[in-house]
């Protein structure tokens, strides 16, 4: 076998191993960010045309009103399909202090949550269709190898916000507070 073919096979093997470990164990924790648009601008510089590509990221966040004139902004990833809701925050090893995942439902539900393949403690905040917090389950621990409890709300909900464990207590988030959704429409 010639050296070029050996090198090519070696590169393919290494790339395959990296993809396998990434998929199975979250190795390198690489993810793609959605909701980005590319815009092109053409500039003229000394008679030469140059194309510059800029990325424009759409902000999706919720604001939790915690008191008179006070609110907390939480940047969110939106899970609005069955597949995204099922995946949730699985295989995440880190979540920013004011980052979270917002689960969006088409109607009020009372589905159980669980933390299969989740590596971080989470506060789970249940929000009704009018935007009011109806229940909070604080500091839920990831499933163990042998036991994965269901996390149930006492009320029906239209949205669920998952944030780092201890977030609600640290920021004074309580039942009855209003949550404003600032989401990008996919229509």
C-alpha positions in Angstrom: 0.0 0.0 0.0 1.4 3.4 -0.8 1.9 6.1 1.8 -0.8 8.4 0.6 -3.4 5.7 0.8 -2.2 4.8 4.3 -2.4 8.4 5.4 -6.0 8.8 4.0 -7.1 5.6 5.8 -5.5 6.8 9.0 -7.3 10.2 8.8 -10.7 8.5 8.1 -10.1 6.2 11.1 -9.3 9.1 13.4 -12.2 11.2 12.2 -14.6 8.2 12.7 -13.3 7.6 16.2 -13.8 11.3 17.1 -17.4 11.2 15.8 -18.1 8.0 17.6 -16.8 9.4 21.0 -18.6 12.7 20.4 -21.9 10.9 19.7 -21.6 8.4 22.5 -19.9 10.4 25.3 -20.3 14.1 24.4 -16.5 14.1 23.8 -15.4 17.7 22.9 -19.0 18.8 23.6 -19.4 20.2 20.1 -22.9 21.6 19.2 -24.3 23.6 16.4 -26.2 26.8 17.1 -29.5 27.3 15.3 -31.3 30.5 14.4 -28.4 32.1 12.7 -28.7 33.9 9.4 -25.9 34.8 7.1 -26.0 38.2 5.4 -23.6 39.3 2.7 -22.2 42.8 2.3 -20.2 43.8 -0.7 -17.5 46.4 -0.1 -15.3 48.2 -2.5 -11.7 48.7 -1.4 -9.4 50.3 -3.9 -11.6 49.2 -6.8 -11.7 45.6 -5.6 -15.0 44.0 -4.6 -14.9 41.9 -1.5 -17.7 39.8 0.0 -18.0 39.8 3.8 -20.2 37.3 5.5 -21.7 38.3 8.9 -23.6 36.0 11.2 -26.7 37.5 12.7 -28.0 35.6 15.8 -31.6 35.9 16.8 -32.0 36.3 20.6 -34.5 34.0 22.3 -35.1 34.6 25.9 -37.7 34.8 28.7 -38.0 37.5 31.3 -39.2 36.5 34.8 -40.8 39.4 36.7 -39.6 38.9 40.3 -40.8 42.2 41.8 -41.8 45.8 41.1 -39.9 46.7 38.0 -37.4 43.9 38.5 -37.0 41.0 36.1 -34.5 38.3 35.2 -33.5 37.5 31.6 -32.8 33.9 30.8 -31.4 33.0 27.3 -33.2 29.9 26.1 -33.0 27.2 23.6 -36.5 26.3 22.5 -37.8 22.7 22.4 -41.0 22.9 20.5 -41.2 19.5 18.8 -41.6 16.0 20.3 -38.0 15.2 19.2 -36.5 18.3 20.8 -38.6 17.9 24.0 -37.5 14.2 24.3 -33.8 15.2 23.9 -34.0 18.2 26.3 -30.8 18.8 28.1 -29.5 15.3 27.7 -25.7 14.9 27.6 -25.1 18.5 28.7 -22.3 18.9 31.1 -22.6 22.7 31.5 -25.4 25.3 31.4 -24.7 29.0 31.8 -25.9 30.8 34.9 -28.7 32.6 33.0 -29.2 30.0 30.2 -31.9 27.4 30.0 -34.2 25.4 27.8 -37.8 26.3 27.2 -40.2 23.5 26.4 -43.2 24.7 24.4 -46.4 22.8 24.1 -49.4 23.4 21.7 -51.9 23.0 24.6 -51.9 22.6 28.3 -50.5 19.3 29.4 -49.3 17.6 32.6 -46.6 15.4 31.2 -43.9 14.0 33.6 -40.3 15.1 33.2 -37.2 13.0 33.9 -33.5 13.6 33.7 -32.2 10.6 31.8 -28.7 11.2 30.4 -28.5 14.6 32.1 -25.4 15.5 34.0 -26.3 18.6 35.9 -28.9 19.4 38.6 -31.8 21.4 37.3 -34.7 23.6 38.6 -37.8 22.9 36.6 -40.2 25.8 36.3 -43.7 25.0 35.1 -45.6 27.9 33.4 -49.2 28.1 32.3 -50.5 29.3 28.9 -51.0 32.8 30.3 -47.3 33.1 31.3 -47.6 32.6 35.1 -45.4 30.2 37.1 -47.7 27.4 38.5 -45.1 25.1 40.0 -41.4 24.8 40.6 -39.4 21.6 41.3 -36.1 22.7 42.6 -32.6 21.1 42.4 -33.6 17.9 40.7 -30.7 15.5 40.5 -29.7 13.5 37.4 -30.9 9.9 37.1 -28.8 7.2 38.7 -27.8 4.0 36.8 -30.7 2.1 38.4 -33.3 4.7 39.1 -34.9 7.6 37.2 -37.8 9.3 38.9 -40.5 11.2 37.2 -40.9 14.8 38.0 -44.6 15.9 38.0 -46.2 19.3 38.2 -49.1 19.9 40.6 -50.8 21.9 37.8 -51.2 21.8 34.0 -48.7 23.8 32.0 -48.0 25.1 28.5 -44.3 25.8 29.0 -41.5 24.5 31.1 -38.2 26.3 31.8 -35.2 24.2 32.8 -32.4 26.1 34.4 -29.4 25.2 36.7 -30.3 23.8 40.1 -30.6 26.5 42.7 -31.5 29.2 40.1 -35.0 29.8 41.5 -33.8 30.1 45.1 -30.8 32.3 44.2 -32.9 34.7 42.1 -36.2 34.8 44.1 -38.3 33.0 41.5 -41.6 31.9 42.9 -45.0 30.5 41.9 -47.4 33.2 40.7 -44.7 35.3 39.0 -45.2 36.3 35.4 -42.9 35.1 32.6 -42.7 37.0 29.3 -41.6 34.9 26.2 -39.4 36.6 23.6 -39.2 34.0 21.0 -38.4 34.0 17.3 -41.3 32.9 15.2 -40.5 30.0 12.8 -43.3 31.0 10.4 
